[in-house]
Amino acid sequence: ALTSGLKMLGQYSANLSAIQERTWANWAAMDNLIALQLDEQWSKTGEVKGTEKQTPYQFGWLRKVSETPYERVRKIEIEILHGAENKSVHHLRCYTGKESAW
């Protein structure tokens, strides 16, 4: 029974760590997106890499902005990477539009 209890405790600790990592990765992706949307300029297409310094984890990120069939809409994909092998821990995809004058 003691062995089973220790095994369960170990699994709980590993799961908790993974949940924390994914939660911080989600926040890092959202922070990256908000920073892009607050920029005064219309998002240029292409890829940009960087690192996230506001989390307890050492995350890297890759942001891809691409055109859509609609002239005033861009697709944004943000991949959060972790570790020496740049393992993907979170992926965020959204669309943003350019303000238009009716």
mmCIF file of the C-alpha atoms, coordinates in Angstrom:
data_MODEL
# 
_entry.id   MODEL 
# 
loop_
_atom_site.group_PDB 
_atom_site.id 
_atom_site.type_symbol 
_atom_site.label_atom_id 
_atom_site.label_alt_id 
_atom_site.label_comp_id 
_atom_site.label_asym_id 
_atom_site.label_entity_id 
_atom_site.label_seq_id 
_atom_site.pdbx_PDB_ins_code 
_atom_site.Cartn_x 
_atom_site.Cartn_y 
_atom_site.Cartn_z 
_atom_site.occupancy 
_atom_site.B_iso_or_equiv 
_atom_site.pdbx_formal_charge 
_atom_site.auth_seq_id 
_atom_site.auth_comp_id 
_atom_site.auth_asym_id 
_atom_site.auth_atom_id 
_atom_site.pdbx_PDB_model_num 
ATOM 1   C CA . ALA A 1 1   ? 0.000   0.000  0.000   1.00 0.00 ? 1   ALA A CA 1 
ATOM 2   C CA . LEU A 1 2   ? 2.882   2.345  0.806   1.00 0.00 ? 2   LEU A CA 1 
ATOM 3   C CA . THR A 1 3   ? 4.473   1.687  -2.586  1.00 0.00 ? 3   THR A CA 1 
ATOM 4   C CA . SER A 1 4   ? 1.177   2.436  -4.350  1.00 0.00 ? 4   SER A CA 1 
ATOM 5   C CA . GLY A 1 5   ? 0.753   5.627  -2.349  1.00 0.00 ? 5   GLY A CA 1 
ATOM 6   C CA . LEU A 1 6   ? 4.259   6.821  -3.223  1.00 0.00 ? 6   LEU A CA 1 
ATOM 7   C CA . LYS A 1 7   ? 3.693   5.993  -6.888  1.00 0.00 ? 7   LYS A CA 1 
ATOM 8   C CA . MET A 1 8   ? 0.433   7.990  -6.906  1.00 0.00 ? 8   MET A CA 1 
ATOM 9   C CA . LEU A 1 9   ? 2.155   10.915 -5.195  1.00 0.00 ? 9   LEU A CA 1 
ATOM 10  C CA . GLY A 1 10  ? 4.910   10.886 -7.838  1.00 0.00 ? 10  GLY A CA 1 
ATOM 11  C CA . GLN A 1 11  ? 2.356   10.850 -10.663 1.00 0.00 ? 11  GLN A CA 1 
ATOM 12  C CA . TYR A 1 12  ? 0.440   13.693 -9.036  1.00 0.00 ? 12  TYR A CA 1 
ATOM 13  C CA . SER A 1 13  ? 3.610   15.789 -8.796  1.00 0.00 ? 13  SER A CA 1 
ATOM 14  C CA . ALA A 1 14  ? 4.489   15.149 -12.459 1.00 0.00 ? 14  ALA A CA 1 
ATOM 15  C CA . ASN A 1 15  ? 0.952   16.022 -13.580 1.00 0.00 ? 15  ASN A CA 1 
ATOM 16  C CA . LEU A 1 16  ? 0.906   19.200 -11.500 1.00 0.00 ? 16  LEU A CA 1 
ATOM 17  C CA . SER A 1 17  ? 4.202   20.329 -13.028 1.00 0.00 ? 17  SER A CA 1 
ATOM 18  C CA . ALA A 1 18  ? 2.911   19.667 -16.562 1.00 0.00 ? 18  ALA A CA 1 
ATOM 19  C CA . ILE A 1 19  ? -0.303  21.590 -15.856 1.00 0.00 ? 19  ILE A CA 1 
ATOM 20  C CA . GLN A 1 20  ? 1.683   24.546 -14.513 1.00 0.00 ? 20  GLN A CA 1 
ATOM 21  C CA . GLU A 1 21  ? 3.938   24.543 -17.577 1.00 0.00 ? 21  GLU A CA 1 
ATOM 22  C CA . ARG A 1 22  ? 0.970   24.494 -19.979 1.00 0.00 ? 22  ARG A CA 1 
ATOM 23  C CA . THR A 1 23  ? -0.786  27.252 -18.032 1.00 0.00 ? 23  THR A CA 1 
ATOM 24  C CA . TRP A 1 24  ? 2.285   29.522 -18.146 1.00 0.00 ? 24  TRP A CA 1 
ATOM 25  C CA . ALA A 1 25  ? 2.711   28.688 -21.849 1.00 0.00 ? 25  ALA A CA 1 
ATOM 26  C CA . ASN A 1 26  ? -0.889  29.737 -22.527 1.00 0.00 ? 26  ASN A CA 1 
ATOM 27  C CA . TRP A 1 27  ? -0.349  33.029 -20.687 1.00 0.00 ? 27  TRP A CA 1 
ATOM 28  C CA . ALA A 1 28  ? 2.897   33.629 -22.591 1.00 0.00 ? 28  ALA A CA 1 
ATOM 29  C CA . ALA A 1 29  ? 1.092   33.084 -25.916 1.00 0.00 ? 29  ALA A CA 1 
ATOM 30  C CA . MET A 1 30  ? -1.746  35.418 -24.936 1.00 0.00 ? 30  MET A CA 1 
ATOM 31  C CA . ASP A 1 31  ? 0.751   38.059 -23.773 1.00 0.00 ? 31  ASP A CA 1 
ATOM 32  C CA . ASN A 1 32  ? 2.554   37.819 -27.117 1.00 0.00 ? 32  ASN A CA 1 
ATOM 33  C CA . LEU A 1 33  ? -0.717  38.198 -29.019 1.00 0.00 ? 33  LEU A CA 1 
ATOM 34  C CA . ILE A 1 34  ? -1.835  41.203 -26.986 1.00 0.00 ? 34  ILE A CA 1 
ATOM 35  C CA . ALA A 1 35  ? 1.528   42.917 -27.497 1.00 0.00 ? 35  ALA A CA 1 
ATOM 36  C CA . LEU A 1 36  ? 1.154   42.413 -31.258 1.00 0.00 ? 36  LEU A CA 1 
ATOM 37  C CA . GLN A 1 37  ? -2.411  43.717 -31.284 1.00 0.00 ? 37  GLN A CA 1 
ATOM 38  C CA . LEU A 1 38  ? -1.479  46.802 -29.235 1.00 0.00 ? 38  LEU A CA 1 
ATOM 39  C CA . ASP A 1 39  ? 1.172   47.727 -31.768 1.00 0.00 ? 39  ASP A CA 1 
ATOM 40  C CA . GLU A 1 40  ? 0.071   50.745 -33.772 1.00 0.00 ? 40  GLU A CA 1 
ATOM 41  C CA . GLN A 1 41  ? 1.108   49.183 -37.091 1.00 0.00 ? 41  GLN A CA 1 
ATOM 42  C CA . TRP A 1 42  ? -0.757  46.642 -39.196 1.00 0.00 ? 42  TRP A CA 1 
ATOM 43  C CA . SER A 1 43  ? 0.807   43.210 -38.623 1.00 0.00 ? 43  SER A CA 1 
ATOM 44  C CA . LYS A 1 44  ? 3.380   42.370 -41.290 1.00 0.00 ? 44  LYS A CA 1 
ATOM 45  C CA . THR A 1 45  ? 3.345   38.840 -42.652 1.00 0.00 ? 45  THR A CA 1 
ATOM 46  C CA . GLY A 1 46  ? 6.210   36.496 -41.848 1.00 0.00 ? 46  GLY A CA 1 
ATOM 47  C CA . GLU A 1 47  ? 7.848   34.778 -38.902 1.00 0.00 ? 47  GLU A CA 1 
ATOM 48  C CA . VAL A 1 48  ? 9.389   36.293 -35.779 1.00 0.00 ? 48  VAL A CA 1 
ATOM 49  C CA . LYS A 1 49  ? 11.195  34.405 -32.992 1.00 0.00 ? 49  LYS A CA 1 
ATOM 50  C CA . GLY A 1 50  ? 11.832  35.504 -29.444 1.00 0.00 ? 50  GLY A CA 1 
ATOM 51  C CA . THR A 1 51  ? 11.938  34.520 -25.800 1.00 0.00 ? 51  THR A CA 1 
ATOM 52  C CA . GLU A 1 52  ? 9.450   35.054 -22.998 1.00 0.00 ? 52  GLU A CA 1 
ATOM 53  C CA . LYS A 1 53  ? 11.017  36.501 -19.875 1.00 0.00 ? 53  LYS A CA 1 
ATOM 54  C CA . GLN A 1 54  ? 7.972   37.039 -17.653 1.00 0.00 ? 54  GLN A CA 1 
ATOM 55  C CA . THR A 1 55  ? 7.382   33.422 -16.641 1.00 0.00 ? 55  THR A CA 1 
ATOM 56  C CA . PRO A 1 56  ? 9.214   31.035 -14.325 1.00 0.00 ? 56  PRO A CA 1 
ATOM 57  C CA . TYR A 1 57  ? 9.932   28.857 -17.391 1.00 0.00 ? 57  TYR A CA 1 
ATOM 58  C CA . GLN A 1 58  ? 12.439  29.621 -20.131 1.00 0.00 ? 58  GLN A CA 1 
ATOM 59  C CA . PHE A 1 59  ? 10.057  29.717 -23.092 1.00 0.00 ? 59  PHE A CA 1 
ATOM 60  C CA . GLY A 1 60  ? 10.904  30.537 -26.643 1.00 0.00 ? 60  GLY A CA 1 
ATOM 61  C CA . TRP A 1 61  ? 8.212   31.544 -29.091 1.00 0.00 ? 61  TRP A CA 1 
ATOM 62  C CA . LEU A 1 62  ? 7.628   31.561 -32.820 1.00 0.00 ? 62  LEU A CA 1 
ATOM 63  C CA . ARG A 1 63  ? 4.982   33.878 -34.238 1.00 0.00 ? 63  ARG A CA 1 
ATOM 64  C CA . LYS A 1 64  ? 3.728   33.465 -37.806 1.00 0.00 ? 64  LYS A CA 1 
ATOM 65  C CA . VAL A 1 65  ? 1.519   36.118 -39.376 1.00 0.00 ? 65  VAL A CA 1 
ATOM 66  C CA . SER A 1 66  ? -0.017  35.244 -42.722 1.00 0.00 ? 66  SER A CA 1 
ATOM 67  C CA . GLU A 1 67  ? -2.547  36.644 -45.147 1.00 0.00 ? 67  GLU A CA 1 
ATOM 68  C CA . THR A 1 68  ? -6.058  35.292 -45.513 1.00 0.00 ? 68  THR A CA 1 
ATOM 69  C CA . PRO A 1 69  ? -8.461  35.421 -48.448 1.00 0.00 ? 69  PRO A CA 1 
ATOM 70  C CA . TYR A 1 70  ? -9.791  38.641 -46.894 1.00 0.00 ? 70  TYR A CA 1 
ATOM 71  C CA . GLU A 1 71  ? -7.713  41.764 -47.471 1.00 0.00 ? 71  GLU A CA 1 
ATOM 72  C CA . ARG A 1 72  ? -8.217  43.228 -43.993 1.00 0.00 ? 72  ARG A CA 1 
ATOM 73  C CA . VAL A 1 73  ? -7.801  40.007 -41.985 1.00 0.00 ? 73  VAL A CA 1 
ATOM 74  C CA . ARG A 1 74  ? -4.561  38.315 -40.912 1.00 0.00 ? 74  ARG A CA 1 
ATOM 75  C CA . LYS A 1 75  ? -4.008  34.903 -39.379 1.00 0.00 ? 75  LYS A CA 1 
ATOM 76  C CA . ILE A 1 76  ? -1.697  34.799 -36.347 1.00 0.00 ? 76  ILE A CA 1 
ATOM 77  C CA . GLU A 1 77  ? -0.156  31.601 -35.006 1.00 0.00 ? 77  GLU A CA 1 
ATOM 78  C CA . ILE A 1 78  ? 1.991   31.592 -31.884 1.00 0.00 ? 78  ILE A CA 1 
ATOM 79  C CA . GLU A 1 79  ? 3.955   28.499 -30.897 1.00 0.00 ? 79  GLU A CA 1 
ATOM 80  C CA . ILE A 1 80  ? 5.418   28.374 -27.369 1.00 0.00 ? 80  ILE A CA 1 
ATOM 81  C CA . LEU A 1 81  ? 8.592   26.271 -27.159 1.00 0.00 ? 81  LEU A CA 1 
ATOM 82  C CA . HIS A 1 82  ? 10.405  24.888 -24.113 1.00 0.00 ? 82  HIS A CA 1 
ATOM 83  C CA . GLY A 1 83  ? 13.680  23.144 -23.416 1.00 0.00 ? 83  GLY A CA 1 
ATOM 84  C CA . ALA A 1 84  ? 16.892  22.641 -25.336 1.00 0.00 ? 84  ALA A CA 1 
ATOM 85  C CA . GLU A 1 85  ? 15.052  20.672 -28.036 1.00 0.00 ? 85  GLU A CA 1 
ATOM 86  C CA . ASN A 1 86  ? 12.416  23.449 -28.401 1.00 0.00 ? 86  ASN A CA 1 
ATOM 87  C CA . LYS A 1 87  ? 9.521   21.126 -27.615 1.00 0.00 ? 87  LYS A CA 1 
ATOM 88  C CA . SER A 1 88  ? 6.165   22.709 -28.475 1.00 0.00 ? 88  SER A CA 1 
ATOM 89  C CA . VAL A 1 89  ? 4.091   23.114 -25.309 1.00 0.00 ? 89  VAL A CA 1 
ATOM 90  C CA . HIS A 1 90  ? 1.326   25.394 -26.589 1.00 0.00 ? 90  HIS A CA 1 
ATOM 91  C CA . HIS A 1 91  ? -0.115  26.597 -29.892 1.00 0.00 ? 91  HIS A CA 1 
ATOM 92  C CA . LEU A 1 92  ? -2.403  29.607 -30.261 1.00 0.00 ? 92  LEU A CA 1 
ATOM 93  C CA . ARG A 1 93  ? -4.160  30.507 -33.514 1.00 0.00 ? 93  ARG A CA 1 
ATOM 94  C CA . CYS A 1 94  ? -6.334  33.553 -34.014 1.00 0.00 ? 94  CYS A CA 1 
ATOM 95  C CA . TYR A 1 95  ? -7.346  36.133 -36.579 1.00 0.00 ? 95  TYR A CA 1 
ATOM 96  C CA . THR A 1 96  ? -7.149  39.897 -36.399 1.00 0.00 ? 96  THR A CA 1 
ATOM 97  C CA . GLY A 1 97  ? -8.661  42.554 -38.592 1.00 0.00 ? 97  GLY A CA 1 
ATOM 98  C CA . LYS A 1 98  ? -7.628  45.974 -39.767 1.00 0.00 ? 98  LYS A CA 1 
ATOM 99  C CA . GLU A 1 99  ? -9.963  48.796 -38.893 1.00 0.00 ? 99  GLU A CA 1 
ATOM 100 C CA . SER A 1 100 ? -11.868 50.123 -41.863 1.00 0.00 ? 100 SER A CA 1 
ATOM 101 C CA . ALA A 1 101 ? -13.643 53.383 -42.559 1.00 0.00 ? 101 ALA A CA 1 
ATOM 102 C CA . TRP A 1 102 ? -17.211 52.706 -43.592 1.00 0.00 ? 102 TRP A CA 1 
# 
